[in-house]
Amino acid sequence: MNENDIVKTDFLVIGSGIAGLQFAIEVSKIGKVVIVTKQKIFDSNTELAQGGIAAAIDETDSFESHIEDTYKASVGLGHKSVIEEIVSSAPNIIENMIQMGVKFNTKNGKKISISNLALAKEGGHSRKRIIYVEDFTGREIEQQMIEIVRKNPNIKIYENHMTVDLITQHHIKGNGQFLPGITCWGAYVLDIQNGKVKRFLANKTLLATGGCGQIYYYTTNSETATGDGIAMAYRAGARIANMEFIQFHPTTLYQPDSQRAFLISEAVRGEGAILRLPDHSEFMKEYHPMENLAPRDVVSQAIDFEMVKNGYKFVYLDLTHLNPEKMIARFPQIYKKCIENGFDFTKDMIPVVPAAHYTCGGILSNTDGETDIKNLYACGETACIGLHGANRLASNSLLEGAVTSNNAAKLPQNIEKIKFPNIPKWSEENIFDENEWVVISHNKSTLREMMWNYVGIIRSNRRLQYASERIRIFYREIEEFYQKNPVRRDLIEARNLATTAYLIIRSAIMRKESRGLHFNRNYPEKKKEFEKDTII
Ligand code: SIN
């Protein structure tokens, strides 16, 4: 093998949110780690997470209650053993984060300890159990983890590097197809700044690339959330589950000209804020006994229903009756953003709309992050372990990312035993720049609009059929372009978005019922025969 373009390591971590960093920190105790991340290490959905981490740590709370709320929110599709394992691991994970230096809010501002943490309420939870850092919990966790990672001599970080594809038998010319099973030996990685693709070879590879919110026109997600891990694992032959369950967050600031939706945390409703129609009437009472704090699928669908029925562009979130000083101190980031947009939430109601927020499906994996592919793990939003089912309970996602990547890191690793086959260099044979990049940017934006309009909160057979016809055209055009042009970030992302959109549309067509986040007007009810995961 020509060694010039090879980076060899024990553990390759793709993605730098909570799951990737937690795994990197743990496995650095036994081997060398490389983290590949396509922007700066800080850029991820974790960094944007406002709400917090759900954990039954209060003496009046119980694992049983957290398990029940998670299962109820999942609308019958959550796997009970998985929910039990994740929920009961929460106190240890929180303790671990306190040890890392995460400064969670405390009840009385006194010394931080697990028995002294302040607790908030969010949708679908029967009690206060969200541990938080004001309205920037994810940012604080990410900062502390990055500090640890940066000081660790066993961890090397490659920013502005993007994985093109996982390396498996498929890439080994000649005898690859005769090797048994599918094994991952690392990935082809593009240095975005110089356009060169290198072979990153690793004994174990972790996909921690987050979800695919960028497939929708309006999303709360980071621009990095383009379904990269899901698309790569699918191309490599792994099973993908439950992609029809895309969670739309009910409350993002109404800014019609901005595709990046600013989240107004559900914790705001947890503190007593009320959703109102433009005539100022309350409406959630008609939809669910938990009213403003109903599970997210219910609240988003109710808002969408009211907006479509009455032709409203937004609904309002009203905090004006709450203690102004307390609200400003509790939600400083949201207050600042609202002021910048001309709303003082202590006096004005905030116009809000739903936006794509979380991918409940993903690469079929277990609670240790193991996938169908040997030596390939998937953790966090990119994985589907059976925790969320048809709808994720608020603040269970950072928890899932931390628990599963911690589990994956604790598996017996046998890193010394791997022998790499002869893995070819990245080939640029017959590749030349056609200078037609407008095709890619145009496809990307029309794809996002199509997904928003046809495969959004409310779906129907006709919309899904049209989406299915359109995605085949996008897919073919992007794939053809990919075969002929040099790889670039926007091309790799367009390819991954098209693959992920295809998986969402196909899963949505397969589920001929309405359940949780998947609502199809032609089958408005739940059906017993669909009380199962959708697997592709
Ligand atoms: C929020 O703060 O509303 C988001 C929390 C989550 O998505 O779990």
Residues whose N, C-alpha, C, O or C-beta is under 5 A from the ligand:
A	BS01	SIN	Q50 G51 I264 S265 E266 A267 L393 A394 S395 N396
